[in-house]
Amino acid sequence: MRWPSRHKGGPQASNHQTKAVGEQHKTKAPTPPAQRPAEPYDSPGVVHCGFGLGGSIKTSPKPVRKLGYSLSADCILVERVDPELHNSKSPPRPQPPNASRRPRSDSHALSDQRCVSLHTHILAGQPRMPGTSAGAMFPTLSSPLLLIPRMQRLALLLHGISAAFAWQGGAPADSHAVPDDSGQPPAGAYPAKCLALANQWCNSPAYNPTCPLVGPGGAGNLSALFDGSATSTVKAWRCYSPTCLTPNRSAYAGHGCTAYCTRDELADIVSACRLPPPPKPPPQPQFLSEVFTPGMLGYPCIRIPSILLHADNRTLNAFAECRNFTGDGCDPLDTFLDPLVVSGAASYGRNSNRDLCQRQSIDGGKTWLPLKVIARNGAQASPVWDRIRGRILLQYLQLSPAATMQMSSDDGGLSWSAPVDVCSRGLDRSGACGGAMGPGIGIQLTMGPHSGRILFIGHYGAYVRDRVWYTDDGGESFAVANGTLDYMDEAQLVELPDGTVMANMRNKHHNASCNCRAVSVSHDGGTTFGPVTYQPTLTSPVCAGTILRGRSGQVYFANPAAPFARANGTLRRSADGRDWAHSTVVFAGAYGYSCLADLPDPAEIGLLWETDGPQCRPGGASCRSVFSVFPSDF
């Protein structure tokens, strides 16, 4: 059957029933305005879905929830018609048998879809669906709404369309909020439930991991608002700390407050009024032990790890920079810091800018003795075991004034000699004094005519040049290798199985076709080095790496194996140091500096490496240093 419709020429009936309804509407006057309810749309009665075009109402009858102007999932505009507009004696609208149990027909579903489309076109000021006339869109109905005077009818229709449009955008159907100049509705245009979900998103470390205001040590109790910032009047969705908001937390208070995080994702959350699926938790690093963490001895950050196995085949000595500052991949939470540092007191001058620190393990890296400071005003420790003299020789960079310092230990690292400046021992004659060695370790040659020679490598300026220096008398005098390794930076040396000495170097992707490590080799024990070449297999960002010929005779290399990010830490193995046939992922997540070491068991290889951690805010790759053990034949 067809529902009745009304045109300018008067009611038209498609059958007996519809004619009767039309006649009753024609003969009965509408309820006087004074007797009509103040809010006719809130009255129970006939419910229609549709809007008027050219003097008629195109509808698709739909049941809806009793929520003011709320509508079902398929309806766009709802009219709740005053029952008094109908003749109380009118016969009920004819319904097919078992109508309540009959599934909706495909034609009704198509009508709903077209209803949505037509509303969209009209609201956008566009013509109706191509090839479709307004009269052919849906079945028609002689709506009681037409008995209202034309101007009132138009006002009601426009109000209904506005309510439906607001509902589609996630706002309450009775909201009168309009977009501001940015095109985004203000936060008040959305239901409290949707804003509560946005607030939940702001305060969730899982959803909002990169905001420093979230989680332990953060501001907490963040509010999602579409408002301005300390540097601009342009509004955006942001997670605001209460300190930045007005007392009722309804607006950004200004006054230069910067405790907020701009998050465009909030627009989708309040519009859809639902949270996205929870993100998968980030992978967690697998390691044997934590070695350096923020807050040890009051140092905010401890970075640039180095590790060496002592000749007793038991003691591991781990070194690092204990820093009196944060940043550079390490942004610890306040709860892990010295209170004086957090308060900004003069504790930064308590020691020096950086100090050299050490920890020891006597059980293969499972546990570690307490942290201790072995040198003030120092950075980038490079130890080496001198098997001929039975001592650890350690060089490091003195920060102020810049100098190459050296000290030694004859008891496996339990105590150290006083630091001495070795620039006058041959380094100053070649302009090699004050270089930032390593970071990592030095090496002592085991083959050829220069067996016993100790070599170090360092960089002079950021990506300016690298130099190699060596000693044949245990550190009493030094010589500098011929030539410079231009445009290189932090580097490590390794003696390959064939006796060749290789420098493996960080570079600022100087070779544009290869985001990888650079190498240079020496065939005379480090006296001279050849031209710089590149190893495409060793993908690398601008970051330090580590290389070692292990006790197994294999060569090992580890670094963040990504072209630009400090992530995807990978350990590789090679029989000759040139072809890397074997690899294993250490950790797919954050991975910074690292250092390889032999272990008491020749069937294992150790790795001390930087990564993020619960002690720091997200986003850095060098919060802590952890120790891992791998089979040497992985």
Secondary structure in CASP SS format (residue, H / E / C, confidence):
PFRMAT SS
TARGET T0000
AUTHOR 0000-0000-0000
METHOD secondary structure of the structure
MODEL  1
M C 1.00
R C 1.00
W C 1.00
P C 1.00
S E 1.00
R E 1.00
H E 1.00
K C 1.00
G C 1.00
G E 1.00
P E 1.00
Q E 1.00
A C 1.00
S C 1.00
N C 1.00
H H 1.00
Q H 1.00
T H 1.00
K H 1.00
A H 1.00
V H 1.00
G H 1.00
E H 1.00
Q H 1.00
H H 1.00
K H 1.00
T H 1.00
K C 1.00
A C 1.00
P C 1.00
T C 1.00
P C 1.00
P H 1.00
A H 1.00
Q H 1.00
R C 1.00
P C 1.00
A C 1.00
E C 1.00
P H 1.00
Y H 1.00
D H 1.00
S C 1.00
P C 1.00
G C 1.00
V C 1.00
V E 1.00
H E 1.00
C E 1.00
G E 1.00
F E 1.00
G E 1.00
L E 1.00
G C 1.00
G C 1.00
S E 1.00
I E 1.00
K E 1.00
T E 1.00
S C 1.00
P C 1.00
K C 1.00
P C 1.00
V C 1.00
R C 1.00
K C 1.00
L C 1.00
G C 1.00
Y C 1.00
S C 1.00
L C 1.00
S C 1.00
A C 1.00
D C 1.00
C C 1.00
I C 1.00
L C 1.00
V E 1.00
E E 1.00
R E 1.00
V C 1.00
D C 1.00
P H 1.00
E H 1.00
L H 1.00
H C 1.00
N C 1.00
S C 1.00
K C 1.00
S C 1.00
P C 1.00
P C 1.00
R C 1.00
P C 1.00
Q C 1.00
P C 1.00
P C 1.00
N C 1.00
A H 1.00
S H 1.00
R H 1.00
R C 1.00
P C 1.00
R C 1.00
S C 1.00
D H 1.00
S H 1.00
H H 1.00
A H 1.00
L H 1.00
S H 1.00
D H 1.00
Q H 1.00
R H 1.00
C H 1.00
V H 1.00
S H 1.00
L H 1.00
H H 1.00
T H 1.00
H H 1.00
I H 1.00
L H 1.00
A C 1.00
G C 1.00
Q C 1.00
P C 1.00
R C 1.00
M C 1.00
P C 1.00
G C 1.00
T C 1.00
S C 1.00
A H 1.00
G H 1.00
A H 1.00
M C 1.00
F C 1.00
P C 1.00
T E 1.00
L E 1.00
S C 1.00
S C 1.00
P H 1.00
L H 1.00
L H 1.00
L H 1.00
I C 1.00
P C 1.00
R H 1.00
M H 1.00
Q H 1.00
R H 1.00
L H 1.00
A H 1.00
L H 1.00
L H 1.00
L H 1.00
H H 1.00
G H 1.00
I H 1.00
S H 1.00
A H 1.00
A H 1.00
F H 1.00
A H 1.00
W H 1.00
Q H 1.00
G C 1.00
G C 1.00
A C 1.00
P C 1.00
A C 1.00
D C 1.00
S C 1.00
H C 1.00
A C 1.00
V C 1.00
P C 1.00
D C 1.00
D C 1.00
S C 1.00
G C 1.00
Q C 1.00
P C 1.00
P C 1.00
A H 1.00
G H 1.00
A H 1.00
Y C 1.00
P C 1.00
A H 1.00
K H 1.00
C H 1.00
L H 1.00
A H 1.00
L H 1.00
A H 1.00
N H 1.00
Q H 1.00
W H 1.00
C H 1.00
N C 1.00
S C 1.00
P C 1.00
A C 1.00
Y C 1.00
N C 1.00
P C 1.00
T C 1.00
C C 1.00
P C 1.00
L C 1.00
V C 1.00
G C 1.00
P C 1.00
G C 1.00
G C 1.00
A C 1.00
G C 1.00
N C 1.00
L C 1.00
S E 1.00
A E 1.00
L E 1.00
F E 1.00
D E 1.00
G C 1.00
S C 1.00
A C 1.00
T C 1.00
S C 1.00
T C 1.00
V C 1.00
K C 1.00
A E 1.00
W E 1.00
R E 1.00
C E 1.00
Y E 1.00
S C 1.00
P H 1.00
T H 1.00
C H 1.00
L E 1.00
T C 1.00
P C 1.00
N C 1.00
R C 1.00
S C 1.00
A C 1.00
Y E 1.00
A C 1.00
G C 1.00
H C 1.00
G C 1.00
C C 1.00
T C 1.00
A C 1.00
Y E 1.00
C E 1.00
T E 1.00
R C 1.00
D C 1.00
E H 1.00
L H 1.00
A H 1.00
D H 1.00
I H 1.00
V H 1.00
S H 1.00
A H 1.00
C C 1.00
R C 1.00
L C 1.00
P C 1.00
P C 1.00
P C 1.00
P C 1.00
K C 1.00
P C 1.00
P C 1.00
P C 1.00
Q C 1.00
P C 1.00
Q C 1.00
F C 1.00
L C 1.00
S E 1.00
E E 1.00
V E 1.00
F E 1.00
T C 1.00
P C 1.00
G C 1.00
M H 1.00
L H 1.00
G H 1.00
Y C 1.00
P C 1.00
C E 1.00
I E 1.00
R E 1.00
I E 1.00
P E 1.00
S E 1.00
I E 1.00
L E 1.00
L E 1.00
H C 1.00
A C 1.00
D C 1.00
N C 1.00
R C 1.00
T C 1.00
L E 1.00
N E 1.00
A E 1.00
F E 1.00
A E 1.00
E E 1.00
C E 1.00
R E 1.00
N C 1.00
F C 1.00
T C 1.00
G E 1.00
D C 1.00
G C 1.00
C E 1.00
D C 1.00
P E 1.00
L C 1.00
D H 1.00
T H 1.00
F H 1.00
L C 1.00
D C 1.00
P H 1.00
L H 1.00
V H 1.00
V H 1.00
S H 1.00
G C 1.00
A C 1.00
A H 1.00
S H 1.00
Y H 1.00
G H 1.00
R C 1.00
N C 1.00
S C 1.00
N C 1.00
R E 1.00
D E 1.00
L E 1.00
C E 1.00
Q E 1.00
R E 1.00
Q E 1.00
S E 1.00
I C 1.00
D C 1.00
G C 1.00
G C 1.00
K C 1.00
T C 1.00
W C 1.00
L C 1.00
P C 1.00
L C 1.00
K E 1.00
V E 1.00
I E 1.00
A E 1.00
R E 1.00
N C 1.00
G E 1.00
A E 1.00
Q E 1.00
A E 1.00
S E 1.00
P E 1.00
V E 1.00
W E 1.00
D E 1.00
R C 1.00
I C 1.00
R C 1.00
G C 1.00
R E 1.00
I E 1.00
L E 1.00
L E 1.00
Q E 1.00
Y E 1.00
L E 1.00
Q E 1.00
L C 1.00
S C 1.00
P C 1.00
A C 1.00
A E 1.00
T E 1.00
M E 1.00
Q E 1.00
M E 1.00
S E 1.00
S E 1.00
D C 1.00
D C 1.00
G C 1.00
G C 1.00
L C 1.00
S C 1.00
W C 1.00
S C 1.00
A C 1.00
P C 1.00
V E 1.00
D E 1.00
V C 1.00
C H 1.00
S H 1.00
R H 1.00
G C 1.00
L C 1.00
D H 1.00
R H 1.00
S H 1.00
G C 1.00
A C 1.00
C C 1.00
G C 1.00
G C 1.00
A E 1.00
M E 1.00
G C 1.00
P C 1.00
G C 1.00
I C 1.00
G C 1.00
I E 1.00
Q E 1.00
L C 1.00
T C 1.00
M C 1.00
G C 1.00
P C 1.00
H C 1.00
S C 1.00
G C 1.00
R C 1.00
I E 1.00
L E 1.00
F E 1.00
I E 1.00
G E 1.00
H E 1.00
Y E 1.00
G C 1.00
A C 1.00
Y C 1.00
V C 1.00
R E 1.00
D E 1.00
R E 1.00
V E 1.00
W E 1.00
Y E 1.00
T E 1.00
D C 1.00
D C 1.00
G C 1.00
G C 1.00
E C 1.00
S C 1.00
F C 1.00
A E 1.00
V E 1.00
A C 1.00
N E 1.00
G C 1.00
T C 1.00
L E 1.00
D E 1.00
Y C 1.00
M E 1.00
D E 1.00
E E 1.00
A E 1.00
Q E 1.00
L E 1.00
V E 1.00
E E 1.00
L C 1.00
P C 1.00
D C 1.00
G C 1.00
T C 1.00
V E 1.00
M E 1.00
A E 1.00
N E 1.00
M E 1.00
R E 1.00
N E 1.00
K C 1.00
H C 1.00
H C 1.00
N C 1.00
A C 1.00
S C 1.00
C C 1.00
N C 1.00
C E 1.00
R E 1.00
A E 1.00
V E 1.00
S E 1.00
V E 1.00
S E 1.00
H C 1.00
D C 1.00
G C 1.00
G C 1.00
T C 1.00
T E 1.00
F C 1.00
G C 1.00
P C 1.00
V C 1.00
T E 1.00
Y E 1.00
Q E 1.00
P E 1.00
T E 1.00
L E 1.00
T E 1.00
S C 1.00
P C 1.00
V C 1.00
C C 1.00
A C 1.00
G C 1.00
T E 1.00
I E 1.00
L E 1.00
R E 1.00
G C 1.00
R C 1.00
S C 1.00
G C 1.00
Q C 1.00
V E 1.00
Y E 1.00
F E 1.00
A E 1.00
N E 1.00
P E 1.00
A C 1.00
A C 1.00
P C 1.00
F C 1.00
A C 1.00
R C 1.00
A E 1.00
N E 1.00
G E 1.00
T E 1.00
L E 1.00
R E 1.00
R E 1.00
S E 1.00
A C 1.00
D C 1.00
G C 1.00
R C 1.00
D C 1.00
W C 1.00
A C 1.00
H E 1.00
S E 1.00
T E 1.00
V E 1.00
V E 1.00
F E 1.00
A E 1.00
G E 1.00
A E 1.00
Y C 1.00
G C 1.00
Y C 1.00
S E 1.00
C E 1.00
L E 1.00
A E 1.00
D E 1.00
L C 1.00
P C 1.00
D C 1.00
P C 1.00
A C 1.00
E E 1.00
I E 1.00
G E 1.00
L E 1.00
L E 1.00
W E 1.00
E E 1.00
T E 1.00
D C 1.00
G C 1.00
P C 1.00
Q C 1.00
C E 1.00
R C 1.00
P C 1.00
G C 1.00
G C 1.00
A C 1.00
S C 1.00
C C 1.00
R E 1.00
S E 1.00
V E 1.00
F E 1.00
S E 1.00
V E 1.00
F E 1.00
P E 1.00
S C 1.00
D C 1.00
F C 1.00
END
